[in-house]
């Protein structure tokens, strides 16, 4: 069930509001998601609003450069990011939502990111989707920029 929730980083410099479905909570076993401990809630950019902190955000990219792993430059918290698997979407870190009991979260979905290409092919086949247009690696950066452009100073 979709619901509007707010959340943010540890120090409070980055705050957001998003419509998310906690029943679609997922986990990934890739190296970065494992190390960050992120639990994913994918949403559309239209259902995400950066309330504050656009100048506190820093983005980390690697390999293809499609994913935009944002984090607060002050406290280091990864509250949301643009995923490589869906560069036209936003993934909210469920652990960064207000009023969430992190240890009580139980992911119902799994993405085998250690073998990213095979996991992506499996996900696309299961959902009947074509691969996303990465726009020659720029799609994630463009999605992030659109979010930042809408955010207040």
C-alpha positions as CSV (number, residue, x, y, z in Angstrom):
1,X,0.0,0.0,0.0
2,X,1.4,3.3,-1.1
3,X,1.8,5.9,1.7
4,X,3.6,9.2,2.0
5,X,6.5,9.2,4.5
6,X,9.2,11.6,5.4
7,X,12.8,10.8,6.2
8,X,16.3,12.1,6.0
9,X,19.9,11.7,7.0
10,X,21.3,11.4,10.5
11,X,22.2,15.1,11.1
12,X,19.0,16.4,9.5
13,X,20.6,18.5,6.8
14,X,18.9,16.2,4.1
15,X,15.2,15.7,4.4
16,X,12.7,14.2,1.9
17,X,9.1,13.2,1.4
18,X,8.2,10.2,-0.7
19,X,5.3,7.9,-1.6
20,X,6.5,4.4,-0.9
21,X,5.1,0.9,-0.5
22,X,6.6,-0.8,2.5
23,X,5.2,-4.1,1.2
24,X,7.7,-3.9,-1.7
25,X,10.8,-3.6,0.5
26,X,13.8,-5.2,-1.1
27,X,17.3,-6.1,-0.3
28,X,20.4,-6.3,-2.6
29,X,23.6,-8.3,-2.0
30,X,25.9,-6.2,-4.1
31,X,29.0,-4.8,-2.4
32,X,27.8,-1.2,-1.9
33,X,24.3,-2.1,-0.7
34,X,25.7,-4.7,1.7
35,X,28.2,-2.3,3.1
36,X,25.6,0.5,3.4
37,X,23.0,-1.8,4.8
38,X,20.4,-0.1,2.6
39,X,16.9,-1.6,2.4
40,X,15.3,-0.4,-0.9
41,X,11.9,1.2,-1.6
42,X,11.7,2.2,-5.2
43,X,9.5,5.1,-6.2
44,X,8.9,7.5,-9.1
45,X,10.6,10.9,-9.2
46,X,7.1,12.4,-9.3
47,X,6.5,10.8,-5.9
48,X,9.7,12.1,-4.3
49,X,10.4,15.6,-3.0
50,X,13.7,16.7,-1.6
51,X,12.6,19.1,1.2
52,X,16.0,20.4,2.1
53,X,19.7,19.7,1.8
54,X,20.4,19.8,-1.9
55,X,23.7,21.5,-1.2
56,X,24.6,19.0,1.5
57,X,24.3,16.1,-1.0
58,X,27.3,14.4,-2.6
59,X,27.0,11.7,-5.3
60,X,29.3,8.7,-5.6
61,X,29.4,6.7,-8.8
62,X,31.4,3.8,-10.0
63,X,31.7,1.3,-12.9
64,X,29.1,2.4,-15.5
65,X,28.4,5.7,-13.7
66,X,24.7,5.3,-14.1
67,X,23.8,4.9,-10.4
68,X,24.0,8.0,-8.4
69,X,24.7,7.0,-4.8
70,X,23.9,10.2,-2.9
71,X,24.9,10.8,0.7
72,X,25.0,13.7,3.1
73,X,28.4,15.3,3.0
74,X,28.2,16.1,6.7
75,X,27.0,12.9,8.4
76,X,27.6,10.4,5.5
77,X,24.1,8.9,5.6
78,X,22.7,7.4,2.3
79,X,19.0,8.4,2.5
80,X,18.2,7.8,-1.1
81,X,19.9,7.2,-4.5
82,X,19.3,6.6,-8.2
83,X,19.8,2.9,-9.0
84,X,21.6,1.6,-12.0
85,X,18.9,-1.0,-12.5
86,X,16.2,1.7,-12.8
87,X,17.9,5.0,-13.5
88,X,14.6,6.8,-14.1
89,X,13.5,6.0,-10.5
90,X,14.6,6.8,-7.0
91,X,15.4,4.3,-4.2
92,X,14.7,5.5,-0.7
93,X,16.6,3.8,2.1
94,X,13.8,2.5,4.3
95,X,16.1,2.7,7.3
96,X,16.1,6.5,6.9
97,X,12.3,6.9,7.1
98,X,11.0,8.6,10.2
99,X,9.4,6.4,12.8
100,X,10.8,3.2,11.3
101,X,12.0,0.3,13.4
102,X,15.1,-0.7,11.3
103,X,15.6,-4.1,12.9
104,X,11.9,-4.9,12.4
105,X,12.0,-4.3,8.7
106,X,11.6,-7.5,6.7
107,X,12.4,-7.3,3.0
108,X,10.0,-9.3,0.8
109,X,12.0,-8.9,-2.4
110,X,15.7,-9.6,-3.3
111,X,18.0,-8.4,-6.0
112,X,21.2,-10.5,-6.5
113,X,23.5,-7.6,-7.2
114,X,26.7,-9.6,-6.8
115,X,25.9,-10.9,-10.3
116,X,24.3,-7.7,-11.5
117,X,23.8,-8.5,-15.2
118,X,22.0,-11.8,-14.5
119,X,19.9,-10.3,-11.7
120,X,18.8,-7.4,-13.9
121,X,17.9,-9.7,-16.8
122,X,15.9,-11.9,-14.4
123,X,14.1,-8.9,-12.9
124,X,13.3,-7.4,-16.3
125,X,12.0,-10.8,-17.6
126,X,9.8,-11.3,-14.5
127,X,8.3,-7.9,-14.8
128,X,8.0,-8.0,-18.6
129,X,10.1,-4.9,-19.1
130,X,12.7,-3.8,-21.6
131,X,16.1,-2.7,-20.4
132,X,16.0,1.0,-19.3
133,X,17.5,3.6,-21.6
134,X,20.6,4.6,-19.7
135,X,21.1,7.5,-22.2
136,X,24.8,6.5,-22.7
137,X,25.3,6.4,-18.9
138,X,23.7,9.8,-18.2
139,X,20.2,8.7,-17.1
140,X,20.9,8.5,-13.4
141,X,22.7,11.9,-13.3
142,X,19.7,13.4,-15.2
143,X,17.2,11.9,-12.8
144,X,19.2,13.3,-9.8
145,X,19.6,16.7,-11.4
146,X,15.8,16.9,-12.0
147,X,15.3,16.2,-8.3
148,X,17.8,18.8,-7.3
149,X,16.3,21.4,-9.7
150,X,12.9,21.0,-8.0
151,X,14.3,21.3,-4.5
152,X,14.3,24.5,-2.5
153,X,17.5,26.4,-1.9
